[in-house]
Amino acid sequence: MGEVSKEEIDKGIAKIYKAVLETKNISAKYIIILALASLWVDAYDFAAFTFGIAPFKNTFPTMSAAEFGFAVAAVQIGATVGAFTGGWLNDRIGRRNMFILNMILFTLMAVGAGLSTSPIMFSVFRTLLGYALGADTATGFAYIFEYLEKNQRLFWSNLWQLQWYIMYLVTIAFVVVPFYFVTGNITDPILWRIIMFVGAGLSFIILLLRSRIPESVLWLAYQGKLATAKSILKKTYGIELNDVPDVDMEYRKVARDWRSLFSIYKKEKWRELVYCFNGNFEQSFEFYSFGFYFPYIITTLGLAGPLANIEGNAVYYSLGVIGGVATAYLTPKIGTKSQYVIGAFGAGISMILLGITLLLKLPFSLFVAWAGAFYFFHVIGPASQGMTSINAFFPAHQRGTAAGWGYFWVKLAASIGSFWAPIMFALVGVPNLTIILGIYAILTSLIGIVLGKDARTYKIPEYEVIEEKIKG
């Protein structure tokens, strides 16, 4: 280590940690938009392709049910693998490098998907596109927890669902509605290709903007790259730490082998892992087994015409926006655990009421009302709290891996849900499946009561280093 002692390095790391965790970042909004930009793209892709499912089927009318299910689920399958391997990679090669690589891959694969001439070709491109989404989302969550002050990180990370629902409304307003008024329908085969090309354009813009994003200061400091961390602190926070050694060295290695991919699975963390992973799985499973198929259900069951279908989606996506804002402001007041429990229970009751509405063939207005309630409770519940909590429970050198595993359970459920839903619709019917999903959500609420931990009161892992190395 030359002239710099181990004690000086340790104290320098602790001081950098303290500076980040206790300084409100003035560029938070800009960085959050760029760090979680994959969620904007993912949300666009989800919202748009829900309307693209029927046109895609019209393009390839002879494809089998298995080919159709795989084509729909391909992006989720890719994201499942991308989440945990991409999370590990961002601990290994850095958050910024992963941000750039992921958007390059997404852009190229979206173009390929839009030009596909068969369901199999489409599915291959969509799987690779999904890998980029899964890896990027895991990277984004780790990054914002390492860029923001300790209270900012909980507020901003809980806004991630808001991004989804705003993007749903933007997609309906600027893609689906114009297409409907130009063509007179929302089942024209060209629609899904347009959706893919627009996604490629969005990801390319994000790629250009991300070229200016700095590396995570906490990730750099943990490894001993203090000079680089100090430089970023000065540029992005306006903080000068003159008493921190001006050196870059390989003080610690991060995620150097595949064993580190499983480093978060510790006996003392089992409650946190079960709480977060079940919440992540449940919320995604209910969403992709049912919420994803809302436009398809409305069309195939003849609940409403094309324009009413669009209007209904706009209404309950708006409730998602309200829930997305509410959850961030509720966090400092009632905490993450309370929202997890209330949200899961409310979503469960809403789905049961939706199932009853479909069974009894009640008016479409009631379907829209219960769907709106579902989206609101879904957003404030495990959908927001699971990913926020898993990032709060692990330190900088494991946070990418932890975020990756957290999002792995989201996307595993999405893969299963989006693939099996058409099969279950045929086997048990849409209403019965909805009621079954509602019961699972209520059980998740009970699990949250028993195992849940509030991220507000959970000891920040980096503070163990700070308290040990900096007295007073």
C-alpha positions as CSV (number, residue, x, y, z in Angstrom):
1,M,0.0,0.0,0.0
2,G,3.0,2.3,-0.1
3,E,3.0,5.2,2.3
4,V,-0.7,5.0,3.0
5,S,-1.6,2.8,6.0
6,K,-4.6,0.4,6.2
7,E,-6.0,2.5,8.9
8,E,-5.9,5.6,6.7
9,I,-7.7,3.8,3.9
10,D,-10.4,2.4,6.2
11,K,-11.0,5.9,7.7
12,G,-11.1,7.4,4.2
13,I,-13.7,4.9,3.1
14,A,-15.8,5.6,6.1
15,K,-15.6,9.4,5.6
16,I,-16.7,9.0,1.9
17,Y,-19.6,6.8,3.0
18,K,-20.6,9.4,5.6
19,A,-20.4,12.2,3.1
20,V,-22.8,10.4,0.7
21,L,-25.3,9.2,3.3
22,E,-25.6,12.5,5.0
23,T,-25.6,15.0,2.1
24,K,-28.8,15.6,0.2
25,N,-28.0,15.4,-3.5
26,I,-29.1,18.4,-5.6
27,S,-29.1,16.4,-8.8
28,A,-31.3,13.6,-7.4
29,K,-34.1,13.9,-9.9
30,Y,-31.9,13.9,-13.0
31,I,-29.9,10.9,-11.8
32,I,-33.0,8.9,-10.7
33,I,-34.5,9.4,-14.2
34,L,-31.4,8.1,-15.8
35,A,-30.6,5.4,-13.3
36,L,-34.0,3.9,-13.5
37,A,-34.6,4.7,-17.1
38,S,-34.9,1.0,-17.9
39,L,-38.1,1.1,-15.9
40,W,-39.5,3.7,-18.3
41,V,-38.6,1.5,-21.2
42,D,-39.9,-1.6,-19.4
43,A,-43.1,0.2,-18.6
44,Y,-43.5,1.4,-22.2
45,D,-42.9,-2.1,-23.5
46,F,-45.4,-3.6,-21.1
47,A,-48.1,-1.0,-21.7
48,A,-47.7,-0.9,-25.4
49,F,-47.4,-4.6,-25.9
50,T,-50.5,-5.4,-24.0
51,F,-52.2,-3.7,-26.9
52,G,-49.8,-5.4,-29.3
53,I,-50.7,-9.0,-28.2
54,A,-53.8,-9.3,-30.5
55,P,-52.1,-7.7,-33.5
56,F,-49.1,-10.0,-33.0
57,K,-51.5,-13.0,-33.0
58,N,-53.1,-11.7,-36.2
59,T,-49.7,-11.5,-37.9
60,F,-48.9,-15.2,-37.2
61,P,-52.4,-16.8,-37.0
62,T,-51.0,-20.4,-37.4
63,M,-48.6,-20.3,-34.5
64,S,-49.3,-22.8,-31.7
65,A,-50.5,-21.8,-28.2
66,A,-47.0,-22.7,-26.9
67,E,-45.3,-20.4,-29.5
68,F,-47.8,-17.6,-28.6
69,G,-47.2,-18.0,-24.9
70,F,-43.4,-18.1,-25.3
71,A,-43.4,-15.0,-27.5
72,V,-45.4,-13.1,-24.9
73,A,-43.2,-14.4,-22.0
74,A,-39.8,-14.2,-23.8
75,V,-39.0,-10.7,-22.5
76,Q,-39.7,-11.8,-18.9
77,I,-37.6,-15.0,-19.3
78,G,-34.7,-12.9,-20.5
79,A,-35.2,-10.4,-17.7
80,T,-35.2,-13.2,-15.1
81,V,-31.7,-14.3,-16.1
82,G,-30.6,-10.7,-16.6
83,A,-31.7,-9.7,-13.1
84,F,-29.5,-12.0,-11.0
85,T,-26.5,-12.3,-13.4
86,G,-26.7,-8.6,-14.3
87,G,-26.9,-7.7,-10.6
88,W,-23.7,-9.7,-9.9
89,L,-22.0,-8.1,-13.0
90,N,-22.7,-4.6,-11.8
91,D,-21.0,-5.5,-8.5
92,R,-18.1,-6.8,-10.5
93,I,-17.6,-4.3,-13.4
94,G,-19.4,-1.2,-12.1
95,R,-22.8,0.4,-12.3
96,R,-21.9,2.8,-15.1
97,N,-20.5,0.2,-17.4
98,M,-23.6,-1.9,-17.0
99,F,-25.8,1.1,-17.7
100,I,-24.1,1.6,-21.0
101,L,-23.9,-2.0,-22.1
102,N,-27.5,-2.7,-21.2
103,M,-28.9,0.1,-23.3
104,I,-26.8,-0.9,-26.3
105,L,-28.1,-4.4,-26.1
106,F,-31.7,-3.2,-25.7
107,T,-31.6,-0.9,-28.7
108,L,-30.2,-3.5,-31.0
109,M,-32.6,-6.3,-29.9
110,A,-35.7,-4.0,-30.1
111,V,-34.8,-3.3,-33.8
112,G,-34.3,-7.0,-34.4
113,A,-37.7,-7.8,-32.8
114,G,-39.5,-5.2,-34.9
115,L,-38.1,-6.8,-38.1
116,S,-38.8,-10.4,-37.1
117,T,-40.5,-12.6,-39.7
118,S,-41.5,-15.5,-37.4
119,P,-42.6,-16.0,-33.8
120,I,-39.4,-17.9,-33.0
121,M,-37.2,-15.1,-34.3
122,F,-39.2,-12.5,-32.4
123,S,-38.9,-14.6,-29.2
124,V,-35.1,-14.8,-29.5
125,F,-34.7,-11.1,-29.9
126,R,-37.2,-10.4,-27.1
127,T,-35.3,-12.8,-24.7
128,L,-32.1,-10.9,-25.3
129,L,-33.9,-7.6,-25.0
130,G,-35.4,-8.8,-21.7
131,Y,-31.9,-9.7,-20.4
132,A,-30.9,-6.1,-20.8
133,L,-34.0,-4.9,-19.0
134,G,-33.5,-7.2,-16.0
135,A,-29.8,-6.4,-15.7
136,D,-30.4,-2.7,-16.0
137,T,-33.2,-2.5,-13.4
138,A,-31.0,-4.4,-10.8
139,T,-28.2,-1.9,-11.6
140,G,-30.5,1.1,-11.3
141,F,-31.8,0.2,-7.9
142,A,-28.3,-0.4,-6.5
143,Y,-27.1,2.9,-8.0
144,I,-29.8,5.2,-6.5
145,F,-29.1,3.6,-3.1
146,E,-25.5,4.6,-3.4
147,Y,-26.0,8.0,-4.9
148,L,-28.5,9.5,-2.5
149,E,-28.7,10.5,1.1
150,K,-30.1,7.9,3.5
151,N,-33.6,9.5,3.6
152,Q,-33.7,10.5,-0.1
153,R,-33.0,6.9,-1.1
154,L,-36.2,5.6,0.5
155,F,-38.3,8.3,-1.0
156,W,-36.9,8.1,-4.5
157,S,-36.7,4.3,-4.7
158,N,-40.4,4.1,-3.7
159,L,-41.3,6.2,-6.7
160,W,-40.3,3.5,-9.2
161,Q,-43.9,2.3,-9.6
162,L,-44.9,5.9,-10.4
163,Q,-42.6,5.8,-13.4
164,W,-44.4,2.7,-14.7
165,Y,-47.8,4.2,-14.6
166,I,-46.9,7.5,-16.0
167,M,-45.3,5.7,-18.9
168,Y,-48.5,3.7,-19.4
169,L,-50.5,6.9,-19.8
170,V,-47.9,8.4,-22.1
171,T,-47.9,5.2,-24.2
172,I,-51.7,5.3,-24.5
173,A,-51.8,9.0,-25.3
174,F,-48.9,9.1,-27.9
175,V,-48.9,5.6,-29.4
176,V,-52.1,3.7,-28.9
177,V,-54.7,6.6,-29.3
178,P,-53.0,8.1,-32.4
179,F,-52.7,4.6,-34.0
180,Y,-56.4,4.0,-33.3
181,F,-57.5,7.3,-34.9
182,V,-55.3,6.7,-37.9
183,T,-56.3,3.0,-38.6
184,G,-59.7,2.8,-36.9
185,N,-58.7,-0.2,-34.8
186,I,-56.1,-1.5,-32.3
187,T,-55.6,-5.0,-33.8
188,D,-53.8,-4.1,-37.0
189,P,-50.7,-6.3,-37.4
190,I,-48.4,-3.4,-37.9
191,L,-49.0,-2.1,-34.4
192,W,-46.6,-4.4,-32.6
193,R,-43.7,-3.6,-35.0
194,I,-44.3,0.1,-34.4
195,I,-44.1,-0.6,-30.7
196,M,-40.7,-2.3,-31.0
197,F,-39.2,0.5,-33.1
198,V,-40.4,3.2,-30.7
199,G,-38.8,1.3,-27.9
200,A,-35.5,1.2,-29.8
201,G,-35.6,4.9,-30.2
202,L,-36.3,5.5,-26.5
203,S,-33.4,3.3,-25.4
204,F,-31.0,5.0,-27.8
205,I,-31.9,8.4,-26.3
206,I,-31.3,7.0,-22.8
207,L,-27.9,5.6,-24.0
208,L,-26.8,9.0,-25.1
209,L,-27.9,10.7,-21.9
210,R,-26.2,8.0,-19.7
211,S,-22.8,8.8,-21.2
212,R,-22.6,11.6,-18.6
213,I,-23.6,9.6,-15.6
214,P,-20.8,9.1,-12.9
215,E,-19.8,5.8,-11.3
216,S,-21.2,4.9,-7.8
217,V,-19.0,6.6,-5.2
218,L,-19.7,3.9,-2.5
219,W,-18.8,1.1,-4.9
220,L,-15.5,2.8,-5.8
221,A,-14.7,3.6,-2.2
222,Y,-15.3,0.1,-1.0
223,Q,-12.6,-1.1,-3.4
224,G,-10.1,1.5,-2.3
225,K,-10.4,3.8,-5.3
226,L,-10.5,6.9,-3.1
227,A,-9.1,9.4,-5.5
228,T,-11.7,8.7,-8.1
229,A,-14.5,8.7,-5.5
230,K,-13.3,12.0,-4.1
231,S,-13.3,13.5,-7.7
232,I,-16.9,12.4,-8.2
233,L,-17.9,13.8,-4.8
234,K,-16.5,17.2,-5.7
235,K,-18.2,17.3,-9.1
236,T,-21.6,15.9,-8.1
237,Y,-22.0,16.9,-4.4
238,G,-19.6,19.9,-4.2
239,I,-17.8,18.2,-1.3
240,E,-14.0,18.2,-0.8
241,L,-12.5,15.6,1.6
242,N,-9.0,16.8,1.9
243,D,-8.2,14.5,4.8
244,V,-9.0,11.4,2.7
245,P,-5.9,9.8,1.0
246,D,-5.7,10.7,-2.7
247,V,-5.0,7.2,-3.9
248,D,-6.6,4.6,-6.1
249,M,-5.7,1.0,-5.3
250,E,-7.2,-2.5,-5.3
251,Y,-7.8,-2.6,-1.5
252,R,-10.7,-5.1,-1.8
253,K,-11.9,-7.2,-4.7
254,V,-15.6,-7.3,-5.6
255,A,-17.7,-10.2,-7.1
256,R,-14.6,-12.0,-8.6
257,D,-16.1,-15.5,-8.8
258,W,-19.5,-17.2,-9.2
259,R,-19.6,-18.0,-5.5
260,S,-20.2,-14.3,-4.7
261,L,-23.4,-14.5,-6.7
262,F,-24.9,-16.4,-3.7
263,S,-23.2,-14.3,-1.0
264,I,-26.4,-12.7,0.2
265,Y,-27.9,-16.0,1.2
266,K,-26.9,-15.9,4.9
267,K,-28.7,-17.5,7.8
268,E,-29.0,-14.3,9.7
269,K,-30.8,-12.6,6.7
270,W,-33.5,-15.3,6.1
271,R,-36.4,-13.1,7.4
272,E,-35.4,-10.2,5.1
273,L,-34.9,-12.5,2.1
274,V,-38.3,-14.4,2.5
275,Y,-40.1,-11.1,3.2
276,C,-38.7,-9.3,0.1
277,F,-38.6,-12.3,-2.3
278,N,-42.1,-13.5,-1.6
279,G,-43.5,-9.9,-1.9
280,N,-41.6,-9.4,-5.2
281,F,-42.8,-12.7,-6.6
282,E,-46.5,-12.3,-5.4
283,Q,-47.0,-8.8,-6.8
284,S,-45.5,-9.7,-10.1
285,F,-47.3,-12.9,-10.4
286,E,-50.7,-11.2,-9.8
287,F,-49.8,-8.5,-12.2
288,Y,-48.6,-10.6,-15.1
289,S,-51.2,-13.3,-14.6
290,F,-54.0,-10.8,-14.7
291,G,-53.2,-7.0,-14.9
292,F,-51.0,-7.6,-18.0
293,Y,-53.9,-9.2,-19.8
294,F,-56.6,-6.5,-19.0
295,P,-56.9,-5.2,-22.6
296,Y,-56.8,-8.8,-23.9
297,I,-59.5,-9.9,-21.4
298,I,-61.7,-6.9,-22.2
299,T,-61.4,-7.7,-25.9
300,T,-61.9,-11.4,-25.8
301,L,-64.7,-11.4,-23.3
302,G,-66.5,-8.6,-25.2
303,L,-66.7,-6.4,-22.1
304,A,-66.2,-3.1,-24.1
305,G,-65.3,-1.8,-27.5
306,P,-61.8,-0.6,-28.6
307,L,-62.3,3.1,-27.4
308,A,-63.8,2.1,-24.1
309,N,-61.0,-0.4,-23.6
310,I,-58.4,2.4,-24.1
311,E,-60.4,4.7,-21.7
312,G,-60.7,2.0,-19.1
313,N,-56.9,1.4,-19.1
314,A,-56.3,5.1,-18.8
315,V,-58.5,5.3,-15.7
316,Y,-57.0,2.5,-13.7
317,Y,-53.4,3.4,-14.8
318,S,-54.2,6.9,-13.4
319,L,-54.9,5.2,-10.0
320,G,-51.5,3.6,-10.4
321,V,-50.0,7.1,-10.7
322,I,-51.8,8.3,-7.6
323,G,-50.5,5.2,-5.7
324,G,-47.0,5.8,-7.0
325,V,-47.0,9.3,-5.5
326,A,-48.7,8.3,-2.3
327,T,-46.2,5.5,-1.5
328,A,-43.2,7.8,-1.5
329,Y,-44.9,10.3,0.8
330,L,-46.2,7.6,3.1
331,T,-42.8,6.1,3.6
332,P,-41.6,8.6,6.2
333,K,-45.0,8.5,8.0
334,I,-46.0,4.8,8.2
335,G,-42.9,3.0,6.8
336,T,-42.3,0.3,4.2
337,K,-43.7,-2.6,6.2
338,S,-47.1,-1.0,6.8
339,Q,-47.5,-0.2,3.1
340,Y,-46.4,-3.8,2.1
341,V,-49.1,-5.2,4.4
342,I,-51.9,-2.8,3.5
343,G,-51.1,-2.9,-0.2
344,A,-51.1,-6.7,-0.5
345,F,-54.3,-7.0,1.5
346,G,-56.0,-4.2,-0.6
347,A,-54.9,-5.8,-3.9
348,G,-56.2,-9.2,-2.7
349,I,-59.6,-7.9,-1.9
350,S,-59.8,-5.9,-5.2
351,M,-59.0,-9.0,-7.2
352,I,-61.6,-11.0,-5.4
353,L,-64.2,-8.3,-6.2
354,L,-63.0,-8.3,-9.8
355,G,-63.5,-12.0,-10.0
356,I,-67.0,-11.7,-8.7
357,T,-67.8,-8.9,-11.1
358,L,-66.7,-11.1,-14.0
359,L,-68.6,-14.1,-12.7
360,L,-71.8,-12.2,-12.3
361,K,-71.3,-10.3,-15.6
362,L,-71.7,-6.9,-13.8
363,P,-71.3,-3.6,-15.7
364,F,-67.9,-2.7,-17.2
365,S,-67.8,0.4,-15.0
366,L,-67.5,-1.8,-11.9
367,F,-64.7,-3.7,-13.6
368,V,-62.9,-0.4,-14.1
369,A,-63.5,0.7,-10.5
370,W,-62.1,-2.5,-9.0
371,A,-59.2,-2.6,-11.5
372,G,-58.4,1.0,-10.4
373,A,-58.4,-0.1,-6.7
374,F,-56.3,-3.1,-7.6
375,Y,-53.6,-0.9,-9.3
376,F,-53.6,1.6,-6.4
377,F,-53.0,-1.1,-3.7
378,H,-50.7,-3.1,-5.9
379,V,-48.4,0.0,-6.3
380,I,-48.2,0.9,-2.6
381,G,-47.7,-2.7,-1.5
382,P,-45.0,-5.2,-2.2
383,A,-44.6,-3.9,-5.8
384,S,-42.8,-0.8,-4.3
385,Q,-41.6,-2.1,-1.0
386,G,-40.0,-5.3,-2.0
387,M,-37.2,-3.8,-4.1
388,T,-36.8,-0.8,-1.8
389,S,-36.3,-3.1,1.2
390,I,-33.9,-5.6,-0.4
391,N,-31.6,-2.7,-1.3
392,A,-31.8,-1.3,2.3
393,F,-30.8,-4.6,3.8
394,F,-27.3,-5.1,2.1
395,P,-24.1,-3.0,1.9
396,A,-22.4,-1.5,-1.2
397,H,-20.3,-4.5,-2.2
398,Q,-23.4,-6.8,-2.2
399,R,-26.1,-4.3,-3.2
400,G,-26.0,-5.0,-6.9
401,T,-26.2,-8.8,-6.3
402,A,-29.0,-8.3,-3.8
403,A,-31.0,-6.0,-6.1
404,G,-30.4,-8.6,-8.9
405,W,-31.9,-11.4,-6.8
406,G,-34.7,-9.2,-5.7
407,Y,-35.6,-8.4,-9.3
408,F,-35.0,-12.0,-10.3
409,W,-38.1,-13.0,-8.3
410,V,-40.1,-10.2,-9.9
411,K,-39.2,-11.4,-13.4
412,L,-39.5,-15.1,-12.6
413,A,-43.1,-14.5,-11.5
414,A,-43.6,-12.4,-14.6
415,S,-42.3,-15.2,-16.9
416,I,-44.5,-17.8,-15.2
417,G,-47.6,-15.5,-15.0
418,S,-47.5,-14.2,-18.6
419,F,-46.9,-17.8,-19.9
420,W,-49.4,-19.7,-17.9
421,A,-52.3,-17.1,-17.8
422,P,-53.7,-18.0,-21.2
423,I,-53.6,-21.7,-20.2
424,M,-55.3,-21.0,-16.9
425,F,-57.9,-18.8,-18.6
426,A,-58.9,-21.9,-20.6
427,L,-58.7,-24.4,-17.7
428,V,-60.4,-22.5,-14.7
429,G,-61.7,-19.3,-16.3
430,V,-60.7,-15.7,-15.9
431,P,-62.9,-15.0,-12.8
432,N,-61.7,-18.1,-10.8
433,L,-58.1,-17.4,-11.6
434,T,-58.6,-13.8,-10.4
435,I,-60.0,-15.0,-7.1
436,I,-57.2,-17.5,-6.6
437,L,-54.6,-14.7,-7.1
438,G,-56.5,-12.5,-4.6
439,I,-56.2,-15.2,-1.9
440,Y,-52.4,-15.4,-2.6
441,A,-52.2,-11.6,-2.1
442,I,-54.0,-11.8,1.2
443,L,-51.6,-14.5,2.4
444,T,-48.7,-12.3,1.4
445,S,-50.1,-9.6,3.6
446,L,-50.0,-12.0,6.5
447,I,-46.4,-13.0,5.8
448,G,-45.5,-9.3,5.8
449,I,-47.1,-8.9,9.3
450,V,-45.0,-11.8,10.6
451,L,-41.7,-11.4,8.9
452,G,-41.6,-7.8,7.7
453,K,-39.0,-5.2,8.6
454,D,-39.4,-1.5,8.2
455,A,-36.6,0.0,6.0
456,R,-36.8,3.3,8.0
457,T,-35.6,1.6,11.2
458,Y,-33.3,-1.0,9.7
459,K,-29.7,-0.2,10.4
460,I,-28.0,1.1,7.3
461,P,-25.2,-1.4,6.5
462,E,-22.6,1.3,5.6
463,Y,-23.0,2.8,9.1
464,E,-21.3,-0.2,10.6
465,V,-18.1,0.9,8.8
466,I,-18.7,4.6,9.7
467,E,-19.2,3.9,13.4
468,E,-16.2,1.6,13.6
469,K,-13.7,3.8,11.9
470,I,-14.9,7.3,12.7
471,K,-15.3,8.0,16.4
472,G,-17.7,10.8,17.4
